[in-house]
Amino acid sequence: MNVILYCRVSTDEQADGCSLDMQERYLRAYCDNHHYNIIGDEQPYREDYSAKHYDLRRPRLKQLYDYCRRHRHEVDKVLFLRWDRFTRNQEFAFTYKRKFYDELGIEINAIESPIDFKGTEWSMLLGMYCGAAHSEDEKISRRTKDGIHGTLLKGKCSNKAPRGYVNKRDEKGEPYVDIDEAQAGIICKAFQEVAKGVEAPNCIRRRLCPYIHKDAFYRMLHNIFYIGQIRVPAYKDDPEQIVKGQHQAIIDTETFDKVQDILCGKRKNEPKLSKAIDPDLYLRKFIICPICGYAITGATSTGVGGKYKYYNCCHNGKHLRKRADYANDKFADWVGGLRPNKEVLDLYTEVLQDLRGEHKQDIHKEVETLHKDIEKVEALLNSADDKFCEGLLDQEAYARMTKRYGDQIKTLQERITLLQTDTKDLKDKIDYSVNIIANLRNFMMDAPVKVKCKLLSSMFPGKIEFDGEKYRTQSYNQVLDLIFQETNKLRGYGEKESEKSEAVSHSVPRPRIERGTKS
């Protein structure tokens, strides 16, 4: 009689020990006593998966079944030590009894407590053997879940400690969680960087701890274990709750709350987190395809001479594909072709300087008024000193008045300091702005990418069309009509004669003859 042997254990500890060898030894001895011939691709088929899993999680059993299907007339039996070594699930047992015995004509049986499938009691015996094993599994599972729930309610970690912590045991052998100094510093830094709201969390992950997977990094940022708390899941009739942990926190609550607000998108006043802007592809935020209207994206291609960056339509690559350096140069030429209106710039400069002078006069008057208020409060403070020395004020009243007058003087002095903040660099700022307007092309070529994007956002609130050679837009800041000549170039039109004759916009007051007075 030809038989196939099947051995199974459910844990790595058993697999590393002698359990599989013991089962094989018993099975071979049984075959020798009954003069059975052992066959199969593997002798025996050894498995180290749980008995609750079906064939998709038990590859050796699947291989065994495939072998029996191919050699169904050569195999008589499949033997294993006990029924709980084959399965602890009744549904699984009945299904494979049908697949092997009823469909292939191959008997499956245990050498301990064998079942006679030709009799009438086989279903009761099979259900009893597998049901008893399944019942024991349920008891073990219930005790384990009860123990884990009780451990969590005490504020203890019931599993492997998260990153930044390490599992240890004290002198009595009791488990506890301690801080892993090697990782805790990096995790604290990651929380602090995310809490700033300046850089995208995934960029911070790649910069500080690229060895942590993206999903694991986000789960770490949401884990309240780092602030000294433990989440206890709902169990039976107990609702989900959060308890104080017995471990030491490595993240303060304020930082953790800021991180949660950023991850949940609740910080509306914070800048939008995005990926770093590629300096060679900074225009993809502003330009669109003139054919389909879809956004223009960027990509890097590797060629024979190295890596090259391209702008291309994200909807259809055939609509547009241009080298980024060529497109950027064309854009700099397009924007740099605007000639500033010198008369308007000079006028705006004078207006700002006049406002600065008037502002200085107002500040000077307000500072004088505040100095007078300070003198009045100091007089009241001196009066309180005199009354206290003469015994007209008790200690409590004197302390209260001294504090009140001192706070008033401090507030007034802070106001004076704020008003007297140095504003002499205003002229430098005006000159810098005028220089940008007069040298837009050079600015677009050499300025930092963030500064270029900020300037373009203020100049072009709408999108810019790029057909691969020319740029044009119908949406731009109307202030450009005041500052620049030939703004029709922005729309893609040619130079008009009317623009040549209008050096100053109609929005700017024209020169006029003032009425004279007799001397």
Buried (B, 14 or more C-beta within 10 A) or exposed (E): EBBBBBBBBBEEEBBEEEBBEBBBEBBBEBBEEEEBEBBBEEEBBBBBBBBBBBBEEBEBBBBBBEBBBEBEEEBBBBBBBBBBBBBBBBEBBBBBBEBBBEEBEBBBBBBEEEBEBEEEEBBEBBBBBBBEBBEEBEEEEEEEEEEBBEBBBEBBBBEEBBBBBBEEEEEEEEEEBEBBEEBBEBBBBBBBBBBEBEBBBEBBBEEBBEEBEEEBBBEBBEBBBBBBBBEBEEBEEEEEEEBEBEBEBBBBEEBBEBBBBBBEEEBEEBEEBEEEBEEBBBBBBBBBBBBEEBBBBBBEEEEEEEEBBBBBBBBEEEBBBBBBEEBBBBBBEBBBBBEBBEEBBEBBBEEBEEEBEEEEEEBEEEBEEBEEBBEEBEEBBEEBBEBBEEEEBEEEEBEEBBEBBEEBBEEBEEBBEEBEEEEEEBEEEBEEBBEBBBBBBEBBBEBEBEEBBEBBEEBBEEBBBBBBEEBBBEEBBEEBBBBBBBBBBBEBEEEEEEBEEEEBBEEBEEEEEEEEEEE
